[in-house]
């Protein structure tokens, strides 16, 4: 009996050992297959094989780490950290786990935690290169580009041929304007790692940034020859060819990319842009529409489509209704979240596309009423009446508000405030064309046009977006002077897949001196529209408050400024002789001679678009006439000087921090 039990026990042990060995062998086979797929950057196939290995051996630490690495590459950062916690229980390479955790935390925006992780690694292993890469990436995230440069140089001292350090230093040096250093680093990367497609890809990008399109094309073609599945290299090659004006070649590459993967929205965008450049406007609209079906959140592509539609399609074209509906739905969403400025912007876009959309106009009118502008509300309702038969409820509402506004300033002074030309400032927008844009070619031009569009709802500013690129500041200043612009802005647009950055340097159109610098960074959904709205509001905030006398009756005067310009009762305005108010030589204020001051106007009643005030003349003679200008007197003037200029520079920049550059951050993050 004992012998039989012993035999059974031995058989069981043999079976278990056999199963264990088979499981270990199967786990190893799956792991090796996963490594091979990972080396080919097949993240999904590698993940599947790593999971197979873990089914055979749940304690396989290296498989957990490999699975975390593949998951990180797909952008699933929270899941990456979960897998890393498993790997930490079984794997021996603690620094690789910690460093990858730090990079995943950066992806989640938990930068303080990421910095603590990298510092922990360096405390344990002072020569660890990857931890320095992590801290450098954090510096770039915070805009400390010079700090990142030092960290990459420290890493390169420890590993003189390190590909990641060389490529990162090339990109950072170019951003800092150290072009000679950038060339040295990229040449070293090409010398030591000439067989890697990513090195040629970044060499192509840097050559394109310098304007050397022939060299850029050669490097991009080398990248796709080394790796025929390198879609980013095909995309860069297409952008380089676009900059060279070879539109048909670009279309061919876009078709190739689309045939391989119809979900690549950037190919649809670039194809549409090239067809537009070739004059095939219907083809361009079809391509843009195809791209937006894939990625409805691509705001730059939507802007390109809508600008083309506004220019080329008649108002009666039914496709305008569909495009307008997109903005109406967004406006409703914003309104439900009490985000009135964004809702108003979306309704205005919808009505530009489809002016006869009564539903959108009605909703827009209701929003104006909620915001405290009943006269504008009534004006919108009256426009609806011009479109044909109207519901009884709207007719009754118009009658009621006509009665309520029967004693308004406009009625008493016999003037329709909505027909006034209230333009006070002409602001021209210019851009210096970038040799290459990684995501949206020609995005600079489109942003200039969008900046003009976003000011369309501001009656006091005439914004002009010059779609012809300038050669630099001198060219922009000359154009601004020739067009009698009060101010001109040089815009720079940067983007990656998550962030946008708009930089604006605003200058006096009269003197060419810098008035203010505005840097705007936005991330998340609707980042493009949000950046444009912020740009508009930032410029409006620094334009001085002024107006014009449009009517006079004794010591009472009517001014073309109202609640829409934040005018309040008891505001006092200096009355200056017509055409004698100039922009300040520096800053963003106004300048005038004391001899041209005619008196003051104290506001006694404020309407939506106009205000009434009491005149107090300066001197014995009354020289105040219709057309004379009004300049707001600060409630607490800093000096008695009549040069009411603002500070010389208003900037969102911190002097110790350089501007955050989304493209640089994205390229650095992508280097492997």
C-alpha positions as CSV (number, residue, x, y, z in Angstrom):
1,X,0.0,0.0,0.0
2,X,2.9,2.3,0.9
3,X,4.7,1.4,-2.3
4,X,1.6,2.2,-4.4
5,X,1.2,5.6,-2.7
6,X,4.9,6.4,-3.3
7,X,4.4,5.6,-7.0
8,X,1.4,7.8,-7.2
9,X,3.2,10.6,-5.5
10,X,6.2,10.3,-7.7
11,X,4.0,10.3,-10.8
12,X,2.3,13.4,-9.6
13,X,5.6,15.2,-9.0
14,X,6.9,14.1,-12.4
15,X,3.7,15.5,-14.1
16,X,4.0,18.8,-12.2
17,X,7.6,19.1,-13.1
18,X,6.9,18.3,-16.7
19,X,4.0,20.8,-16.8
20,X,6.2,23.5,-15.1
21,X,9.0,23.0,-17.6
22,X,6.6,23.1,-20.5
23,X,5.0,26.3,-19.2
24,X,8.4,27.8,-18.7
25,X,9.4,26.9,-22.3
26,X,6.1,28.2,-23.7
27,X,6.5,31.4,-21.6
28,X,10.0,31.9,-23.0
29,X,8.9,31.2,-26.6
30,X,6.1,33.7,-26.3
31,X,8.4,36.2,-24.6
32,X,11.0,35.9,-27.4
33,X,8.3,36.4,-30.0
34,X,7.1,39.4,-28.2
35,X,10.6,40.9,-28.1
36,X,10.9,40.4,-31.9
37,X,7.6,42.2,-32.5
38,X,8.5,44.9,-30.1
39,X,11.8,45.5,-32.0
40,X,9.7,45.9,-35.1
41,X,7.5,48.5,-33.2
42,X,4.5,46.2,-33.5
43,X,3.2,47.3,-30.1
44,X,-0.1,45.5,-30.3
45,X,1.3,42.2,-31.6
46,X,4.0,42.3,-28.9
47,X,1.5,43.0,-26.2
48,X,-0.5,40.0,-27.2
49,X,2.6,37.8,-27.0
50,X,3.7,39.2,-23.7
51,X,0.2,38.4,-22.3
52,X,0.5,34.8,-23.6
53,X,3.8,34.5,-21.8
54,X,2.2,35.8,-18.6
55,X,-0.6,33.2,-18.9
56,X,2.1,30.5,-18.8
57,X,4.1,32.3,-16.1
58,X,2.3,35.1,-14.1
59,X,5.6,35.8,-12.2
60,X,7.5,36.6,-15.3
61,X,8.9,40.0,-14.4
62,X,10.6,40.8,-17.7
63,X,7.3,40.0,-19.5
64,X,5.4,42.5,-17.3
65,X,8.1,45.1,-18.1
66,X,7.9,44.4,-21.8
67,X,4.1,44.6,-21.7
68,X,4.4,48.0,-19.8
69,X,6.8,49.3,-22.5
70,X,4.4,48.4,-25.3
71,X,1.4,49.8,-23.4
72,X,3.3,53.0,-22.9
73,X,4.0,53.3,-26.7
74,X,0.2,53.1,-27.3
75,X,-0.4,56.1,-24.9
76,X,-2.2,54.1,-22.2
77,X,-0.2,55.6,-19.4
78,X,-2.3,54.6,-16.4
79,X,-2.3,51.0,-17.5
80,X,1.5,51.2,-18.0
81,X,1.9,52.1,-14.3
82,X,-0.3,49.2,-13.3
83,X,1.9,46.8,-15.3
84,X,5.0,48.3,-13.9
85,X,3.8,47.7,-10.4
86,X,3.5,44.0,-11.3
87,X,7.0,44.1,-12.9
88,X,8.5,45.6,-9.7
89,X,7.4,42.5,-7.8
90,X,9.4,40.1,-10.0
91,X,11.9,41.9,-12.2
92,X,15.5,42.8,-11.1
93,X,16.0,45.9,-13.3
94,X,14.5,48.5,-10.9
95,X,15.9,51.6,-12.7
96,X,14.2,50.6,-16.0
97,X,10.9,50.2,-14.2
98,X,11.2,53.5,-12.3
99,X,12.3,55.5,-15.4
100,X,9.4,54.2,-17.5
101,X,7.1,55.0,-14.6
102,X,8.4,58.6,-14.6
103,X,7.8,58.9,-18.4
104,X,4.2,57.5,-17.9
105,X,3.6,60.1,-15.2
106,X,4.7,62.8,-17.6
107,X,2.2,61.5,-20.1
108,X,-0.5,61.7,-17.4
109,X,0.5,65.3,-16.5
110,X,1.6,64.3,-13.0
111,X,4.9,66.1,-13.5
112,X,5.8,66.6,-9.8
113,X,5.5,62.9,-9.2
114,X,7.6,62.2,-12.3
115,X,10.3,64.5,-11.2
116,X,10.4,62.7,-7.8
117,X,10.8,59.4,-9.5
118,X,13.7,60.5,-11.7
119,X,15.4,62.1,-8.7
120,X,15.0,58.9,-6.8
121,X,16.8,57.0,-9.6
122,X,19.7,59.6,-9.8
123,X,20.1,59.4,-6.0
124,X,20.6,55.6,-6.3
125,X,22.5,55.7,-9.6
126,X,24.0,59.1,-10.3
127,X,25.2,58.1,-13.8
128,X,21.8,56.9,-15.0
129,X,21.2,58.4,-18.4
130,X,17.5,57.7,-18.8
131,X,16.7,59.6,-15.6
132,X,18.5,62.6,-17.0
133,X,16.4,62.2,-20.2
134,X,13.3,62.3,-18.0
135,X,14.3,65.4,-16.2
136,X,15.2,67.1,-19.5
137,X,11.8,66.3,-20.9
138,X,10.2,67.9,-17.8
139,X,12.3,71.0,-18.4
140,X,11.0,71.2,-22.0
141,X,7.5,70.7,-20.6
142,X,8.0,73.7,-18.3
143,X,9.7,75.8,-21.1
144,X,13.2,75.5,-19.6
145,X,14.9,74.6,-22.8
146,X,18.4,75.7,-21.7
147,X,18.1,73.5,-18.7
148,X,17.1,70.5,-20.9
149,X,20.2,71.2,-23.1
150,X,22.5,70.9,-20.0
151,X,20.9,67.6,-19.0
152,X,21.3,66.2,-22.5
153,X,24.9,67.3,-22.5
154,X,25.5,65.6,-19.2
155,X,24.0,62.4,-20.6
156,X,26.2,62.6,-23.7
157,X,29.3,63.0,-21.6
158,X,28.5,59.6,-20.0
159,X,27.6,57.9,-23.3
160,X,29.3,59.8,-26.2
161,X,27.4,57.9,-29.0
162,X,24.0,57.8,-27.3
163,X,21.5,58.2,-30.1
164,X,18.8,59.7,-28.0
165,X,21.1,62.3,-26.5
166,X,22.5,63.3,-29.9
167,X,19.1,63.6,-31.5
168,X,17.6,65.5,-28.5
169,X,20.6,67.9,-28.5
170,X,20.2,68.6,-32.2
171,X,16.5,69.5,-31.7
172,X,17.1,71.6,-28.6
173,X,20.1,73.4,-30.2
174,X,18.0,74.3,-33.3
175,X,15.2,75.6,-31.0
176,X,17.7,77.8,-29.2
177,X,19.1,79.2,-32.4
178,X,22.4,77.3,-32.2
179,X,22.3,76.1,-35.7
180,X,26.0,75.1,-36.0
181,X,25.7,73.0,-32.9
182,X,22.5,71.4,-34.2
183,X,24.3,70.3,-37.4
184,X,27.2,68.9,-35.4
185,X,24.9,66.7,-33.3
186,X,22.8,65.5,-36.2
187,X,25.9,64.7,-38.2
188,X,27.2,62.7,-35.3
189,X,23.9,60.8,-35.0
190,X,24.1,60.0,-38.7
191,X,27.7,58.8,-38.4
192,X,27.0,56.5,-35.5
193,X,23.5,55.4,-36.3
194,X,23.1,55.7,-40.1
195,X,21.0,52.5,-40.4
196,X,18.2,53.8,-38.3
197,X,15.2,55.4,-40.0
198,X,14.4,57.8,-37.0
199,X,17.8,59.4,-37.3
200,X,17.2,60.2,-41.0
201,X,13.7,61.4,-40.2
202,X,14.9,64.0,-37.7
203,X,17.8,65.0,-39.9
204,X,15.1,65.7,-42.6
205,X,13.0,67.7,-40.2
206,X,16.0,69.9,-39.2
207,X,17.1,70.4,-42.8
208,X,13.5,71.5,-43.7
209,X,13.5,73.9,-40.7
210,X,16.7,75.5,-42.1
211,X,15.0,75.8,-45.5
212,X,17.3,73.2,-47.2
213,X,14.4,71.3,-48.9
214,X,16.6,69.3,-51.2
215,X,18.6,67.8,-48.3
216,X,15.4,67.4,-46.3
217,X,13.8,65.4,-49.1
218,X,16.9,63.2,-49.5
219,X,16.9,62.4,-45.8
220,X,13.1,61.7,-45.7
221,X,13.4,59.3,-48.6
222,X,16.2,57.5,-46.8
223,X,14.0,57.1,-43.8
224,X,11.2,55.4,-45.8
225,X,13.7,53.3,-47.6
226,X,15.0,52.0,-44.3
227,X,11.5,51.5,-42.9
228,X,8.7,51.2,-45.4
229,X,6.1,51.3,-42.6
230,X,7.4,54.6,-41.2
231,X,4.2,56.6,-41.8
232,X,5.5,59.7,-40.0
233,X,8.4,59.8,-42.5
234,X,6.0,59.7,-45.4
235,X,4.0,62.5,-43.8
236,X,7.1,64.6,-43.4
237,X,8.2,63.9,-47.0
238,X,4.8,65.0,-48.2
239,X,5.1,68.2,-46.2
240,X,8.5,68.9,-47.6
241,X,7.2,68.4,-51.2
242,X,4.3,70.7,-50.4
243,X,6.8,73.4,-49.4
244,X,8.5,72.9,-52.7
245,X,5.2,73.4,-54.6
246,X,5.1,69.8,-55.9
247,X,1.4,69.3,-55.2
248,X,0.8,66.3,-57.5
249,X,3.6,64.4,-55.9
250,X,2.1,65.2,-52.5
251,X,-1.3,64.0,-53.6
252,X,0.3,60.7,-54.7
253,X,1.9,60.2,-51.3
254,X,-1.4,61.1,-49.6
255,X,-3.3,58.5,-51.7
256,X,-0.6,55.9,-50.8
257,X,-1.0,56.6,-47.1
258,X,-4.8,56.6,-47.4
259,X,-4.8,53.3,-49.3
260,X,-2.8,51.7,-46.5
261,X,-4.9,53.3,-43.7
262,X,-8.0,55.3,-44.4
263,X,-8.1,56.6,-40.9
264,X,-5.0,58.8,-41.3
265,X,-6.7,62.2,-41.2
266,X,-3.5,64.2,-41.9
267,X,-3.3,62.6,-45.4
268,X,-6.9,63.8,-46.2
269,X,-6.0,67.3,-45.0
270,X,-2.9,67.6,-47.0
271,X,-4.6,66.2,-50.1
272,X,-7.4,68.7,-49.7
273,X,-4.9,71.5,-49.3
274,X,-3.0,70.5,-52.5
275,X,-6.2,70.2,-54.5
276,X,-7.2,73.7,-53.3
277,X,-3.8,75.0,-54.5
278,X,-4.4,73.4,-57.9
279,X,-7.8,75.1,-58.1
280,X,-9.8,71.9,-57.7
281,X,-12.1,73.3,-55.0
282,X,-14.8,70.6,-55.1
283,X,-12.1,68.0,-54.8
284,X,-10.6,69.9,-51.9
285,X,-13.9,70.0,-50.1
286,X,-14.4,66.3,-50.7
287,X,-11.0,65.6,-49.2
288,X,-11.5,67.9,-46.2
289,X,-14.9,66.3,-45.6
290,X,-13.4,62.8,-45.7
291,X,-10.8,63.8,-43.1
292,X,-13.4,65.4,-40.8
293,X,-15.5,62.2,-41.0
294,X,-12.5,60.4,-39.6
295,X,-11.5,63.1,-37.1
296,X,-14.3,65.6,-36.4
297,X,-12.1,67.3,-33.8
298,X,-9.5,68.4,-36.3
299,X,-10.1,72.2,-35.9
300,X,-7.5,73.3,-38.4
301,X,-8.9,71.1,-41.1
302,X,-12.4,72.3,-40.3
303,X,-11.2,75.9,-40.5
304,X,-9.6,75.2,-43.9
305,X,-12.9,73.6,-45.2
306,X,-15.0,76.5,-43.9
307,X,-12.8,79.2,-45.2
308,X,-12.9,77.6,-48.6
309,X,-16.7,77.2,-48.4
310,X,-17.2,80.9,-47.5
311,X,-15.0,81.9,-50.4
312,X,-16.2,79.5,-53.1
313,X,-19.7,78.2,-52.3
314,X,-22.9,80.2,-52.8
315,X,-25.0,80.9,-49.6
316,X,-27.7,78.5,-51.0
317,X,-25.4,75.5,-51.0
318,X,-27.0,72.9,-48.7
319,X,-23.7,71.6,-47.5
320,X,-23.3,74.8,-45.6
321,X,-26.3,73.8,-43.4
322,X,-24.5,70.6,-42.3
323,X,-21.3,72.4,-41.5
324,X,-23.2,75.1,-39.6
325,X,-25.1,72.4,-37.6
326,X,-21.7,71.2,-36.1
327,X,-21.2,74.7,-34.6
328,X,-24.8,75.0,-33.4
329,X,-24.4,71.8,-31.4
330,X,-21.2,72.9,-29.9
331,X,-22.7,76.2,-29.0
332,X,-25.5,74.5,-27.2
333,X,-23.0,72.4,-25.3
334,X,-21.1,75.5,-24.2
335,X,-24.3,77.3,-23.3
336,X,-25.4,74.4,-21.1
337,X,-22.1,74.7,-19.3
338,X,-22.6,78.5,-18.9
339,X,-19.6,79.2,-21.2
340,X,-21.1,82.2,-22.9
341,X,-18.1,83.5,-24.8
342,X,-17.4,80.2,-26.5
343,X,-21.1,79.6,-27.2
344,X,-21.3,83.1,-28.8
345,X,-18.2,82.3,-31.0
346,X,-19.7,79.0,-32.2
347,X,-23.1,80.6,-33.0
348,X,-21.3,83.3,-35.0
349,X,-19.4,80.7,-37.0
350,X,-22.6,78.9,-37.7
351,X,-24.3,82.1,-38.9
352,X,-21.4,83.0,-41.1
353,X,-21.8,79.6,-42.8
354,X,-25.5,79.7,-42.9
355,X,-26.9,83.2,-42.4
356,X,-30.5,82.0,-42.9
357,X,-30.4,79.3,-40.2
358,X,-33.3,80.6,-38.2
359,X,-32.8,78.1,-35.4
360,X,-29.2,79.2,-34.8
361,X,-30.1,82.8,-35.0
362,X,-33.0,82.4,-32.6
363,X,-30.7,80.6,-30.1
364,X,-28.0,83.2,-30.6
365,X,-30.6,86.0,-29.9
366,X,-31.7,84.2,-26.7
367,X,-28.1,84.1,-25.5
368,X,-27.7,87.8,-26.2
369,X,-30.8,88.5,-24.1
370,X,-29.5,86.3,-21.2
371,X,-26.2,88.3,-21.4
372,X,-28.1,91.5,-20.9
373,X,-28.4,92.9,-24.4
374,X,-32.1,93.2,-25.2
375,X,-31.5,95.7,-28.1
376,X,-29.2,93.3,-29.8
377,X,-31.7,90.5,-29.1
378,X,-34.4,92.6,-30.8
379,X,-32.2,93.3,-33.8
380,X,-31.7,89.6,-34.3
381,X,-35.4,88.9,-34.1
382,X,-36.1,91.6,-36.7
383,X,-33.6,90.0,-39.0
384,X,-35.6,86.8,-38.8
385,X,-38.7,88.6,-40.0
386,X,-36.9,89.4,-43.3
387,X,-36.6,85.7,-44.1
388,X,-40.4,85.2,-44.6
389,X,-43.3,84.1,-42.5
390,X,-42.5,84.0,-38.8
391,X,-44.2,82.3,-35.9
392,X,-46.8,84.4,-34.0
393,X,-44.7,84.1,-30.8
394,X,-41.7,85.8,-32.4
395,X,-44.0,88.6,-33.8
396,X,-45.5,89.1,-30.3
397,X,-42.0,89.2,-28.8
398,X,-40.8,91.8,-31.3
399,X,-43.9,93.9,-30.5
400,X,-43.2,93.6,-26.7
401,X,-39.5,94.6,-27.0
402,X,-40.3,97.4,-29.4
403,X,-42.5,98.8,-26.6
404,X,-39.8,98.2,-24.0
405,X,-37.1,100.0,-26.0
406,X,-39.4,102.8,-27.2
407,X,-37.6,105.2,-24.8
408,X,-34.0,104.0,-25.5
409,X,-31.2,106.4,-26.3
410,X,-31.4,105.4,-30.0
411,X,-35.1,106.3,-30.3
412,X,-34.7,109.6,-28.4
413,X,-31.7,110.7,-30.5
414,X,-33.3,109.3,-33.7
415,X,-30.4,107.0,-34.5
416,X,-30.0,103.2,-35.1
417,X,-26.9,102.3,-33.2
418,X,-26.5,99.0,-35.1
419,X,-25.8,101.0,-38.3
420,X,-22.9,102.9,-36.9
421,X,-19.4,102.4,-38.1
422,X,-17.6,102.0,-34.7
423,X,-14.2,101.0,-36.1
424,X,-11.5,102.6,-34.0
425,X,-8.5,100.3,-34.6
426,X,-7.1,98.6,-37.6
427,X,-4.9,95.6,-36.7
428,X,-3.0,93.7,-39.4
429,X,-1.8,90.1,-38.9
430,X,1.3,88.8,-40.6
431,X,3.3,85.6,-40.5
432,X,6.7,84.3,-41.6
433,X,6.1,81.1,-43.5
434,X,7.5,78.0,-41.8
435,X,9.4,75.7,-44.2
436,X,7.6,72.7,-42.7
437,X,4.7,71.9,-40.4
438,X,4.5,68.3,-39.1
439,X,0.7,68.1,-38.6
440,X,-1.0,70.8,-40.8
441,X,0.9,72.3,-43.7
442,X,0.1,75.9,-44.3
443,X,-1.3,76.2,-40.7
444,X,0.4,79.6,-40.4
445,X,-1.8,81.0,-43.2
446,X,-4.9,79.4,-41.9
447,X,-4.3,80.8,-38.4
448,X,-3.9,84.3,-39.9
449,X,-7.3,84.0,-41.6
450,X,-8.8,82.5,-38.5
451,X,-7.5,85.4,-36.4
452,X,-9.2,87.8,-38.8
453,X,-12.4,85.8,-38.6
454,X,-12.5,85.8,-34.8
455,X,-12.5,89.6,-34.7
456,X,-15.5,89.7,-37.1
457,X,-17.8,90.1,-34.1
458,X,-15.9,93.0,-32.7
459,X,-17.3,96.3,-34.2
460,X,-14.4,98.4,-32.9
461,X,-11.6,96.5,-34.5
462,X,-11.0,95.9,-38.2
463,X,-8.7,92.9,-38.3
464,X,-6.9,92.1,-41.6
465,X,-5.1,88.8,-42.0
466,X,-2.5,89.1,-44.8
467,X,-2.3,85.6,-46.4
468,X,1.0,86.5,-48.2
469,X,3.9,85.6,-45.8
470,X,6.4,88.3,-44.9
471,X,10.1,88.1,-45.1
472,X,10.5,89.4,-41.5
473,X,9.8,92.4,-39.3
474,X,10.8,95.0,-41.8
475,X,8.5,93.7,-44.5
476,X,5.6,93.5,-42.0
477,X,6.3,97.0,-40.7
478,X,6.3,98.4,-44.3
479,X,3.0,96.7,-45.2
480,X,1.4,98.0,-41.9
481,X,2.5,101.5,-42.6
482,X,1.3,101.4,-46.2
483,X,-2.1,100.1,-45.1
484,X,-2.5,102.7,-42.3
485,X,-2.7,100.0,-39.6
486,X,-2.8,101.2,-36.0
487,X,-1.1,98.0,-34.9
488,X,0.3,95.0,-36.6
489,X,0.9,91.5,-35.2
490,X,3.5,88.9,-36.1
491,X,1.9,85.5,-35.3
492,X,3.7,82.2,-34.8
493,X,1.7,78.9,-34.6
494,X,3.0,75.7,-33.1
495,X,1.1,72.4,-32.5
496,X,1.4,68.7,-31.8
497,X,-1.3,66.1,-31.4
498,X,-2.3,67.4,-28.0
499,X,-1.3,71.1,-27.6
500,X,-1.3,74.3,-29.6
501,X,0.8,77.4,-29.0
502,X,0.1,80.9,-30.5
503,X,2.6,83.6,-30.0
504,X,1.8,87.2,-30.9
505,X,4.2,90.1,-31.0
506,X,2.1,93.3,-31.3
507,X,3.7,96.4,-32.7
508,X,2.7,100.0,-33.3
509,X,1.8,100.5,-36.9
510,X,3.1,104.1,-36.7
511,X,6.5,103.6,-35.1
512,X,7.2,99.9,-35.3
513,X,7.9,99.6,-31.6
514,X,6.9,96.6,-29.7
515,X,3.7,97.1,-27.8
516,X,3.1,93.8,-26.2
517,X,4.0,90.1,-26.4
518,X,1.2,87.5,-25.9
519,X,2.0,83.8,-25.6
520,X,-1.0,81.4,-25.5
521,X,-0.8,77.7,-24.8
522,X,-3.9,75.4,-24.9
523,X,-4.4,71.7,-24.6
524,X,-7.4,69.3,-24.7
525,X,-10.5,69.6,-26.9
526,X,-11.3,72.8,-28.8
527,X,-7.8,74.1,-28.1
528,X,-7.5,75.9,-31.4
529,X,-10.7,77.9,-31.0
530,X,-9.8,78.5,-27.4
531,X,-6.4,79.9,-28.4
532,X,-8.0,82.2,-31.0
533,X,-10.6,83.5,-28.5
534,X,-7.9,84.1,-26.0
535,X,-5.8,86.0,-28.6
536,X,-8.7,88.2,-29.4
537,X,-9.5,88.9,-25.8
538,X,-5.8,89.6,-25.0
539,X,-5.5,92.1,-27.8
540,X,-8.8,93.8,-26.9
541,X,-7.7,94.1,-23.2
542,X,-4.8,96.3,-24.1
543,X,-6.5,98.5,-26.7
544,X,-7.4,101.9,-25.0
545,X,-11.0,102.8,-24.4
546,X,-12.0,105.6,-26.7
547,X,-14.9,106.7,-28.9
548,X,-16.4,109.5,-31.0
549,X,-19.1,112.2,-30.5
550,X,-21.8,111.4,-33.0
551,X,-24.5,113.9,-32.0
552,X,-24.8,117.0,-29.9
553,X,-27.6,118.9,-28.3
554,X,-26.5,121.8,-26.2
555,X,-24.4,120.5,-23.3
556,X,-25.5,117.0,-24.0
557,X,-23.6,114.7,-26.4
558,X,-24.1,111.2,-27.8
559,X,-21.1,108.9,-28.0
560,X,-20.7,105.8,-30.1
561,X,-19.7,103.7,-27.0
562,X,-21.9,101.8,-24.7
563,X,-22.3,98.8,-22.4
564,X,-20.7,96.5,-25.1
565,X,-17.4,98.5,-24.5
566,X,-17.9,98.3,-20.7
567,X,-18.9,102.0,-20.4
568,X,-20.4,102.9,-17.1
569,X,-22.3,105.9,-15.7
570,X,-19.9,108.6,-14.3
571,X,-17.0,107.5,-16.6
572,X,-15.2,110.6,-17.7
573,X,-13.7,111.0,-21.2
574,X,-11.3,113.6,-22.4
575,X,-12.6,115.3,-25.6
576,X,-9.8,115.7,-28.2
577,X,-10.0,117.4,-31.5
578,X,-10.8,115.1,-34.4
579,X,-7.8,113.2,-35.9
580,X,-5.4,114.4,-33.1
581,X,-5.3,111.2,-31.1
582,X,-2.4,109.0,-31.9
583,X,-1.1,105.7,-30.6
584,X,1.7,106.0,-28.1
585,X,5.3,105.8,-29.4
586,X,5.7,102.9,-27.0
587,X,3.3,100.6,-25.2
588,X,-0.4,100.4,-26.0
589,X,-1.9,103.7,-24.9
590,X,-2.8,106.9,-26.7
591,X,-1.0,110.2,-27.2
592,X,-2.3,113.7,-27.9
593,X,-1.2,117.3,-27.3
594,X,-2.8,119.3,-24.5
595,X,-3.6,122.1,-26.9
596,X,-6.0,119.8,-28.7
597,X,-8.0,119.0,-25.6
598,X,-11.5,120.6,-26.0
599,X,-13.1,119.5,-22.7
600,X,-14.6,116.5,-21.0
601,X,-17.7,114.3,-21.3
602,X,-19.2,112.8,-18.2
603,X,-21.4,109.8,-19.0
604,X,-24.9,110.1,-17.6
605,X,-26.7,107.3,-19.4
606,X,-25.5,104.1,-20.9
607,X,-27.1,102.1,-23.7
608,X,-25.9,98.9,-25.3
609,X,-24.0,100.6,-28.2
610,X,-24.2,104.3,-27.4
611,X,-24.1,106.6,-24.4
612,X,-25.1,110.1,-23.4
613,X,-23.0,112.5,-21.5
614,X,-22.7,116.0,-20.2
615,X,-20.1,118.2,-21.8
616,X,-17.8,120.5,-19.9
617,X,-15.8,122.6,-22.3
618,X,-12.2,123.6,-21.7
619,X,-11.6,127.4,-22.0
620,X,-13.9,130.2,-22.8
621,X,-14.8,129.1,-26.4
622,X,-16.9,126.1,-27.2
623,X,-15.0,124.3,-30.0
624,X,-16.5,120.8,-29.5
625,X,-18.1,119.3,-32.6
626,X,-19.4,116.0,-33.9
627,X,-16.5,113.7,-34.9
628,X,-14.3,114.8,-32.0
629,X,-12.7,112.0,-30.2
630,X,-13.1,110.6,-26.7
631,X,-10.3,109.1,-24.5
632,X,-11.2,107.5,-21.2
633,X,-9.7,109.3,-18.2
634,X,-8.2,106.7,-15.9
635,X,-10.0,106.6,-12.5
636,X,-6.6,106.9,-10.8
637,X,-4.2,108.4,-13.3
638,X,-0.6,107.6,-12.5
639,X,0.7,111.0,-13.8
640,X,-0.8,114.2,-15.1
641,X,0.9,113.6,-18.4
642,X,-1.3,113.4,-21.4
643,X,0.6,110.4,-22.8
644,X,-1.8,107.7,-21.5
645,X,0.4,104.8,-22.5
646,X,0.2,101.4,-20.9
647,X,3.3,99.5,-19.7
648,X,5.9,99.0,-22.5
649,X,5.4,95.2,-22.6
650,X,2.6,93.0,-21.4
651,X,3.6,89.3,-21.7
652,X,2.5,86.0,-20.4
653,X,6.2,85.0,-20.4
654,X,8.1,84.6,-17.2
655,X,11.6,86.1,-17.7
656,X,13.2,83.0,-16.3
657,X,11.2,80.5,-18.4
658,X,11.4,80.1,-22.2
659,X,8.3,79.6,-24.3
660,X,6.8,76.2,-24.4
661,X,7.1,74.7,-27.9
662,X,4.6,71.8,-28.6
663,X,6.5,70.5,-31.6
664,X,9.8,70.3,-29.8
665,X,8.1,68.6,-26.8
666,X,6.4,66.1,-29.1
667,X,9.6,65.3,-31.1
668,X,11.7,64.8,-28.0
669,X,9.0,62.6,-26.4
670,X,8.9,60.4,-29.5
671,X,12.7,59.7,-29.6
672,X,13.4,56.0,-28.6
